[in-house]
């Protein structure tokens, strides 16, 4: 019970910011004496820090208590199809260190040594005392890193390596820290749930646009993983009815609404594919190609949102991605316009909202998992499986 109440106090401060003892007692429904005993222990453990006294009109000044950024740390690893990101996150969820690597395709023989090197560098920079406060490593990665090999140009031998590799076990062999594995878009959804719009939107479809588009599903403020940990896999959503012939499969959402599609449009006319993620995407000479992609991507995402709303009665749909905020805004305009072309009779149209995290979402979500596993009152906050 002591540990649970400590977690309740820490979670209240994480959600509401610096709080005095009286405010903590009111929010947590614990007695003032219990809160006083708990906060003293947390201060002694280095998890909380005192702010400057705030003087009111009567009585003793109140002292706000905050999370100590150096009280605990966590590491997030985003292992993507074409890039690696490693973040060190402090107790408040702020990024303290970052490193990245871009590549043509993911090869485990290349990436495992790279991850090992970055974990060692974090340990060196933190020093022994602070590294002892690292709670674990959260890995965010696609469920099938060896999949879609023809579309991505991945050699068969490399794709086979991923099918034979237990990723969580492989990373666990590189560190003494606990290791957690989660689908990359689900990790991004965790970041939005904890540090973004999830604080005010309780049930939403989460859409993340990267090399491939993907998603996550939050119902009643819990991430729903599904029977195979793949809930919210909107990238595989068909964009049409199945035909009678197997060789005439309908296109999937990822084939038109992924950044890969935009990059290929640029490449076809000799333009820099890297512009898909920055401000150049909305400038000449790339703008006409970007507009064409926005129109088809917005229409396809709208179809996914409409279908999800019919099934799940959602409060919102949150769209984010590893590109500029300007391109995200333009994509939301196109998606919103496409949503208006559907018949919503009999179903409530969810709010369409911009994500707040951006390209860090997947690695940040991975890093948040060990922090919440060790300090949140609900250990299953993100991983509650649908009954």
Buried (B, 14 or more C-beta within 10 A) or exposed (E): EEEEBBBBBBBBBBEEEBBBBEBBBBBBEBEEEBBEBBBEEBBEEEBBBEEEEEEEEEEEEBBBBBBBBBBBBBBBBBBBBBBBBBBBBBBBBEBBBBBEBEBEBBBBEEBBEBBBEBBEBBBEEBEEEBBEBBBBBBBBBBBBBBBBBEBBEBEEEBBEBBEEBEBBEBBBEBBEBBBBBBBBBBBBBBBBBBBBBBEEBBBBBBBBBBBBBBBBBBBEBBBBBBEEBBBBBBBEBEBEEEEEEEEEEEEBBBBBBBBBBBBBBBEEEEBEBEBBBBEBBBEEEBEEBBEEBBEBBBBBBBBBBBBBBBEBEBBBBBBBBBBBBEBBEBBBEBBEEBBEEBEEEEBEBBEBBBBBBBBBBBBBBBBBBBBBBBBBBBEEBBBBEEE
